[in-house]
Amino acid sequence: MQSSVNRPLAILLAMLSLMCFPLGCSPGGQEQDPRARGMRPPMKPPAYPKSHPESLDPQLREEAKTQIFQAVRSGQLEERVHGLEAIRQANLTDGSAEILDGLRDPEPVVRFAAALAAGEMRIREAAPILLDIAYDKSPSVRSAVRFALHRLGDTRMSHDLERLAQDPLPIARANTAMLLGLLGERSAVKILRPMRMDREVAVREQASEALWRLGDSQGLEDLVALSVSAHPDDQMIGLLGLAEPSDQQVRQNVRGSLVIEDRNGEQSGYPEAALVAARAMGMLGSDEGYGVAMRGAASKDPRQRQLAAFAFGAIGRSDAQGLLRSLLHDENADVRIAAATAIFQLQPGH
């Protein structure tokens, strides 16, 4: 499951980009980030063209919407989850019916993604179904239902989140930590701080992300440490977590991970981490990672193409439409859905 696939169910299949890949991401004898071996200071990030704002292409947006809805209706579990995440991230208000259907899906991960979307998008029609599945067999789904109902103004079961934060299943604790951060209420800090000491890494990381979302400095310190880890999966988790609140004080921490090559033109890090840094810089309002995303879009590795699409979406430049059009027709379904999501995140005149 995902957002590193061993991380919270919500990001579960929705961000394959953050999976722990066999390129130095596992402790114990794996290759380390070259920057941790005392390499000379890296050069600047790849160059990129200045922005040339374009009108948003309505036909391209229709194609993107079709791709997202096809994914939601797919017989493939991962595609259904990715499609629901795309509806949420693209804020496709005409995707309400797909979200309501997702709440009734036989797979708990789909129900979780649908409940998260219903809450984030405040889909009031979802309230009766959410109440029907309030005692779902999956503790992660129960957490997501309470999150969604709280966002819809029904707080009768919100206190259950404190108990679910202590569930025996690590994935449930991690998901609950994430949801507490998304609720944006400072009162959750007292629940999240002890979770930083959880025996499971994924729970600790998610608690740190949630704490920083809520403005807690301890979460910030944890994420900075992750962002400079020797392991690229830690770096990616840390970089995205740092950027989530859009706090400009982390810009320099993120910018340093954009570099792919050293002064000799040799690889000075991992392309996946640089692509996540490009996305994070976009979340912070900068297009400095645009060149990194351009390289990723041309990669033979579908993971990198997917991450490039996410980065283009976060950066929001309308002149990325040509690159995203190509990715929208990629042979890989994950890349296509990421590109479709990004197309709806582009900003007119930007």
C-alpha positions as CSV (number, residue, x, y, z in Angstrom):
1,M,0.0,0.0,0.0
2,Q,1.1,3.4,-0.6
3,S,2.4,6.8,-0.6
4,S,5.4,5.0,-0.4
5,V,3.3,1.8,-0.9
6,N,4.1,0.8,2.7
7,R,2.7,4.1,3.9
8,P,-0.8,5.2,4.6
9,L,-3.7,3.7,2.8
10,A,-4.7,7.1,1.5
11,I,-1.7,7.7,-0.5
12,L,-1.6,4.0,-0.8
13,L,-1.9,3.4,-4.5
14,A,-2.2,7.1,-5.2
15,M,1.4,8.0,-5.2
16,L,3.5,5.2,-6.5
17,S,6.1,7.8,-6.8
18,L,7.0,7.5,-3.2
19,M,7.6,3.8,-3.1
20,C,10.8,2.4,-1.6
21,F,12.6,1.4,-4.8
22,P,15.7,-0.8,-4.8
23,L,18.2,2.0,-5.4
24,G,19.5,2.6,-2.0
25,C,16.2,3.0,-0.2
26,S,16.6,0.2,2.2
27,P,18.9,0.2,5.2
28,G,21.7,-2.3,5.6
29,G,24.3,-2.4,2.9
30,Q,22.4,-0.7,0.1
31,E,24.0,2.1,-2.0
32,Q,23.8,5.5,-0.4
33,D,23.1,8.9,-1.8
34,P,26.4,10.1,-3.4
35,R,25.9,13.4,-1.6
36,A,26.4,11.5,1.7
37,R,29.9,10.3,0.5
38,G,31.5,13.7,0.4
39,M,31.1,14.5,-3.3
40,R,32.1,18.0,-4.4
41,P,29.2,20.6,-4.2
42,P,26.7,20.0,-7.0
43,M,26.0,22.4,-9.8
44,K,22.7,24.3,-10.3
45,P,19.5,22.6,-11.3
46,P,19.0,21.9,-15.0
47,A,18.2,25.0,-17.1
48,Y,14.7,25.6,-18.3
49,P,12.8,28.0,-20.6
50,K,11.1,31.0,-19.2
51,S,7.4,30.7,-18.9
52,H,5.3,31.5,-21.9
53,P,1.7,31.6,-20.7
54,E,-0.9,29.9,-22.9
55,S,-4.6,29.7,-23.0
56,L,-5.8,26.5,-21.4
57,D,-7.0,24.0,-24.0
58,P,-10.6,22.9,-23.3
59,Q,-10.2,19.9,-25.5
60,L,-7.1,18.7,-23.5
61,R,-9.1,19.2,-20.3
62,E,-11.9,17.0,-21.6
63,E,-9.5,14.3,-22.6
64,A,-7.9,14.5,-19.1
65,K,-11.4,14.2,-17.5
66,T,-12.2,11.2,-19.7
67,Q,-8.9,9.5,-18.6
68,I,-9.7,10.1,-14.9
69,F,-13.3,8.8,-15.1
70,Q,-12.1,5.7,-17.1
71,A,-9.7,5.0,-14.3
72,V,-12.3,5.2,-11.6
73,R,-14.5,2.8,-13.5
74,S,-11.7,0.4,-14.2
75,G,-11.7,-3.2,-13.0
76,Q,-8.2,-2.6,-11.8
77,L,-7.9,-1.7,-8.1
78,E,-4.9,0.6,-8.4
79,E,-6.6,2.6,-11.2
80,R,-9.8,3.1,-9.2
81,V,-7.8,4.5,-6.3
82,H,-5.7,6.7,-8.5
83,G,-8.8,7.9,-10.3
84,L,-10.5,8.9,-7.0
85,E,-7.3,10.7,-5.9
86,A,-7.2,12.5,-9.3
87,I,-10.8,13.7,-8.8
88,R,-9.9,15.0,-5.4
89,Q,-6.6,16.6,-6.4
90,A,-8.2,18.1,-9.6
91,N,-11.3,19.1,-7.6
92,L,-13.6,17.7,-10.3
93,T,-16.9,18.7,-8.8
94,D,-18.7,16.7,-11.5
95,G,-17.0,13.5,-10.1
96,S,-19.4,13.4,-7.2
97,A,-21.2,10.3,-8.5
98,E,-17.9,8.4,-8.8
99,I,-17.0,9.3,-5.3
100,L,-20.4,8.1,-4.0
101,D,-19.9,4.8,-5.9
102,G,-16.5,4.5,-4.4
103,L,-17.9,4.6,-0.9
104,R,-19.8,1.4,-1.7
105,D,-16.8,-0.3,-3.4
106,P,-16.0,-3.8,-2.1
107,E,-12.3,-2.9,-1.6
108,P,-11.5,-0.9,1.6
109,V,-8.7,1.1,0.0
110,V,-11.2,2.4,-2.5
111,R,-13.7,3.2,0.2
112,F,-10.9,5.1,2.0
113,A,-10.0,7.1,-1.0
114,A,-13.6,7.9,-1.7
115,A,-14.2,9.0,1.9
116,L,-11.1,11.2,1.9
117,A,-12.3,12.8,-1.4
118,A,-15.9,13.3,0.0
119,G,-14.4,15.1,3.0
120,E,-11.9,17.2,1.2
121,M,-14.4,18.3,-1.5
122,R,-17.2,18.6,1.1
123,I,-19.7,16.5,-0.9
124,R,-22.9,16.7,1.2
125,E,-24.7,14.0,-0.7
126,A,-22.1,11.6,0.8
127,A,-23.3,12.1,4.4
128,P,-25.9,9.3,4.4
129,I,-23.6,6.7,2.9
130,L,-20.8,7.8,5.3
131,L,-23.1,7.2,8.2
132,D,-24.0,3.8,6.8
133,I,-20.3,2.7,6.7
134,A,-19.3,4.5,9.9
135,Y,-18.5,1.1,11.5
136,D,-16.7,-0.4,8.5
137,K,-14.6,-3.4,9.1
138,S,-11.5,-1.5,8.1
139,P,-10.2,0.9,10.8
140,S,-8.7,3.1,8.1
141,V,-12.1,3.5,6.5
142,R,-13.6,4.3,9.9
143,S,-11.0,7.1,10.3
144,A,-11.7,8.5,6.8
145,V,-15.4,8.4,7.5
146,R,-15.0,10.4,10.7
147,F,-12.7,12.9,8.8
148,A,-15.3,13.3,6.1
149,L,-18.2,13.8,8.5
150,H,-16.2,16.3,10.5
151,R,-15.5,18.3,7.3
152,L,-19.2,18.2,6.5
153,G,-20.1,19.6,9.9
154,D,-21.0,16.4,11.8
155,T,-18.6,16.1,14.7
156,R,-20.5,13.5,16.7
157,M,-17.9,10.8,16.0
158,S,-14.7,13.0,15.7
159,H,-13.4,12.0,19.1
160,D,-13.1,8.4,17.8
161,L,-10.0,9.5,15.8
162,E,-8.0,9.7,19.1
163,R,-8.8,6.0,19.7
164,L,-8.1,5.1,16.1
165,A,-4.7,6.7,16.4
166,Q,-3.9,3.8,18.7
167,D,-5.3,1.0,16.6
168,P,-3.2,-2.2,16.5
169,L,-2.8,-2.0,12.7
170,P,0.1,0.3,11.8
171,I,-1.6,1.3,8.5
172,A,-4.6,2.5,10.4
173,R,-2.5,4.6,12.8
174,A,-0.6,6.1,10.0
175,N,-3.8,7.0,8.1
176,T,-5.3,8.5,11.1
177,A,-2.3,10.6,11.7
178,M,-2.5,11.9,8.1
179,L,-6.2,12.7,8.5
180,L,-5.6,14.6,11.8
181,G,-3.1,16.8,9.9
182,L,-5.6,17.4,7.1
183,L,-8.3,18.4,9.5
184,G,-6.1,21.4,10.4
185,E,-7.0,21.7,14.0
186,R,-4.2,22.4,16.5
187,S,-5.9,20.3,19.2
188,A,-4.6,17.2,17.3
189,V,-1.0,18.1,18.2
190,K,-1.4,16.4,21.6
191,I,-2.4,13.1,19.8
192,L,0.3,13.3,17.1
193,R,3.3,14.1,19.3
194,P,3.3,10.7,21.0
195,M,2.9,9.0,17.6
196,R,6.4,10.3,16.6
197,M,7.7,7.5,18.9
198,D,5.6,4.8,17.3
199,R,7.4,1.5,16.7
200,E,6.5,1.7,13.0
201,V,8.5,4.0,10.7
202,A,5.5,4.8,8.5
203,V,3.5,6.0,11.5
204,R,6.3,8.2,12.8
205,E,6.8,9.8,9.4
206,Q,3.1,10.4,8.9
207,A,2.9,12.0,12.4
208,S,5.7,14.3,11.6
209,E,4.1,15.4,8.3
210,A,0.8,16.0,10.2
211,L,2.5,18.0,12.9
212,W,4.2,20.3,10.4
213,R,0.9,20.8,8.6
214,L,-0.3,22.0,12.0
215,G,2.6,24.4,12.4
216,D,4.5,22.3,15.0
217,S,8.3,22.9,14.8
218,Q,9.1,19.3,15.9
219,G,7.4,18.0,12.7
220,L,9.6,20.5,10.7
221,E,12.8,19.2,12.3
222,D,11.8,15.6,11.6
223,L,11.1,16.3,7.9
224,V,14.3,18.2,7.4
225,A,16.2,15.2,8.7
226,L,14.3,12.9,6.3
227,S,15.0,15.3,3.3
228,V,18.8,14.9,3.8
229,S,18.7,11.1,4.5
230,A,21.0,8.8,2.6
231,H,17.9,6.9,1.4
232,P,15.9,8.4,-1.5
233,D,12.5,7.2,-0.2
234,D,13.1,9.1,3.0
235,Q,14.2,12.1,1.0
236,M,11.0,12.1,-1.1
237,I,8.7,11.8,2.0
238,G,10.6,14.6,3.7
239,L,10.5,16.9,0.7
240,L,6.8,16.6,0.1
241,G,6.0,16.9,3.7
242,L,8.1,20.1,4.0
243,A,6.2,21.7,1.1
244,E,2.7,20.7,2.1
245,P,2.0,23.8,4.3
246,S,3.5,26.2,1.7
247,D,5.7,27.8,4.3
248,Q,8.5,29.6,2.5
249,Q,11.0,29.0,5.3
250,V,11.7,25.5,3.8
251,R,12.4,26.7,0.3
252,Q,16.2,26.4,0.6
253,N,15.9,22.9,2.1
254,V,13.9,21.8,-0.9
255,R,15.9,23.7,-3.5
256,G,19.1,21.8,-2.7
257,S,17.5,18.5,-3.8
258,L,16.8,19.7,-7.4
259,V,20.3,19.0,-8.6
260,I,20.8,15.8,-10.6
261,E,24.5,16.2,-11.7
262,D,27.7,17.3,-10.1
263,R,30.3,19.6,-11.5
264,N,31.7,16.8,-13.7
265,G,28.3,16.0,-15.2
266,E,27.9,12.8,-13.3
267,Q,24.8,11.8,-11.3
268,S,24.8,13.4,-7.9
269,G,21.6,12.0,-6.4
270,Y,18.6,10.2,-7.5
271,P,16.3,11.4,-10.3
272,E,13.2,10.4,-8.4
273,A,14.1,12.6,-5.4
274,A,14.9,15.5,-7.7
275,L,11.6,15.1,-9.4
276,V,9.8,15.2,-6.0
277,A,11.8,18.3,-5.1
278,A,10.6,19.9,-8.4
279,R,7.1,19.1,-7.3
280,A,7.7,20.5,-3.8
281,M,9.2,23.7,-5.3
282,G,6.0,24.1,-7.3
283,M,4.0,23.7,-4.2
284,L,6.1,26.5,-2.8
285,G,5.3,28.8,-5.7
286,S,8.5,28.3,-7.7
287,D,9.2,26.9,-11.2
288,E,12.8,26.2,-10.5
289,G,12.2,22.5,-10.9
290,Y,10.7,22.9,-14.4
291,G,14.0,21.7,-16.0
292,V,14.1,18.6,-13.8
293,A,10.5,17.8,-14.8
294,M,11.3,18.2,-18.5
295,R,14.0,15.6,-18.1
296,G,11.7,13.3,-16.2
297,A,9.1,13.6,-18.9
298,A,11.6,12.2,-21.4
299,S,12.7,9.3,-19.2
300,K,12.3,5.7,-20.2
301,D,11.3,4.9,-16.6
302,P,7.5,5.3,-16.1
303,R,8.0,6.2,-12.5
304,Q,10.0,9.2,-13.5
305,R,7.5,10.2,-16.1
306,Q,4.7,9.9,-13.5
307,L,6.7,12.1,-11.1
308,A,7.4,14.6,-13.8
309,A,3.6,14.9,-14.4
310,F,3.0,15.5,-10.7
311,A,5.7,18.2,-10.8
312,F,4.2,20.0,-13.8
313,G,0.9,20.1,-12.1
314,A,2.3,21.5,-8.9
315,I,4.4,24.1,-10.8
316,G,1.2,25.1,-12.7
317,R,2.8,26.6,-15.9
318,S,0.2,26.6,-18.7
319,D,3.0,26.1,-21.3
320,A,3.4,22.6,-19.9
321,Q,0.3,21.6,-21.8
322,G,2.3,20.1,-24.8
323,L,4.4,17.9,-22.5
324,L,1.4,16.8,-20.5
325,R,-0.5,16.0,-23.7
326,S,2.2,13.5,-24.6
327,L,2.1,12.0,-21.1
328,L,-1.7,11.8,-21.2
329,H,-1.2,9.2,-24.0
330,D,1.6,7.3,-22.3
331,E,1.6,3.6,-22.4
332,N,1.5,3.4,-18.6
333,A,-1.8,4.0,-16.9
334,D,-0.2,5.6,-13.8
335,V,1.5,8.2,-16.0
336,R,-1.7,8.9,-17.9
337,I,-3.7,9.5,-14.6
338,A,-0.9,11.7,-13.2
339,A,-0.9,13.8,-16.4
340,A,-4.6,14.1,-16.4
341,T,-4.5,15.3,-12.8
342,A,-1.8,17.8,-13.6
343,I,-3.7,19.3,-16.6
344,F,-6.4,20.5,-14.2
345,Q,-3.8,22.0,-11.9
346,L,-2.4,24.3,-14.6
347,Q,-3.0,28.0,-14.0
348,P,-4.3,30.2,-16.8
349,G,-1.9,33.0,-17.6
350,H,0.9,31.4,-15.6
